[in-house]
Amino acid sequence: MTALEPARDLPQLAVACPTCQAQPGDLCTSHSGTRLRRHNTHELRRAAWAAAGEDGVR
């Protein structure tokens, strides 16, 4: 399913999203929560992943 949802391959999915509350492993949603963000994640999730370390866990 990664061909249709390239965001599934992003390493930042290892952490929860502080913007939309998506759990680790889940795709981010739109700000209204009605659509999946299939191609990217929220900027704050990328920052949370970077702060957590390379594997998403500290």
C-alpha positions as CSV (number, residue, x, y, z in Angstrom):
1,M,0.0,0.0,0.0
2,T,3.0,2.3,0.1
3,A,2.6,3.2,-3.5
4,L,-0.6,4.9,-2.7
5,E,0.5,6.1,0.7
6,P,4.2,7.1,0.4
7,A,4.1,8.7,3.9
8,R,4.0,5.1,5.4
9,D,7.7,4.9,4.6
10,L,8.6,8.1,6.5
11,P,10.6,7.5,9.7
12,Q,8.7,10.2,11.6
13,L,5.8,7.8,11.8
14,A,7.7,6.2,14.8
15,V,6.4,9.0,17.0
16,A,2.9,10.4,17.8
17,C,1.9,13.6,16.0
18,P,1.4,16.5,18.3
19,T,-0.7,18.3,15.7
20,C,-3.4,15.8,14.8
21,Q,-2.8,13.2,17.7
22,A,-2.1,10.4,15.3
23,Q,-0.5,7.5,17.1
24,P,2.9,6.0,16.2
25,G,2.6,4.1,13.0
26,D,-0.6,5.9,11.9
27,L,-0.8,8.5,9.1
28,C,-1.4,12.1,10.0
29,T,-4.8,13.5,9.2
30,S,-6.0,16.8,7.9
31,H,-6.6,19.6,10.4
32,S,-10.3,18.7,10.4
33,G,-9.4,15.0,10.9
34,T,-11.4,13.9,7.9
35,R,-8.7,13.0,5.4
36,L,-5.4,11.1,5.8
37,R,-2.2,12.9,4.8
38,R,-0.9,10.2,2.4
39,H,2.2,12.0,1.1
40,N,3.7,13.8,4.2
41,T,3.4,14.4,7.9
42,H,2.9,17.6,10.0
43,E,5.9,19.7,10.6
44,L,5.6,19.3,14.3
45,R,5.7,15.5,14.0
46,R,8.9,15.7,12.0
47,A,10.3,18.0,14.8
48,A,9.2,15.5,17.5
49,W,10.8,12.7,15.6
50,A,14.1,14.6,15.3
51,A,14.0,15.5,19.0
52,A,13.3,11.9,20.0
53,G,16.4,10.6,18.1
54,E,16.9,8.7,14.9
55,D,14.8,5.6,15.9
56,G,12.0,7.7,17.4
57,V,12.8,6.6,20.9
58,R,14.9,8.1,23.6
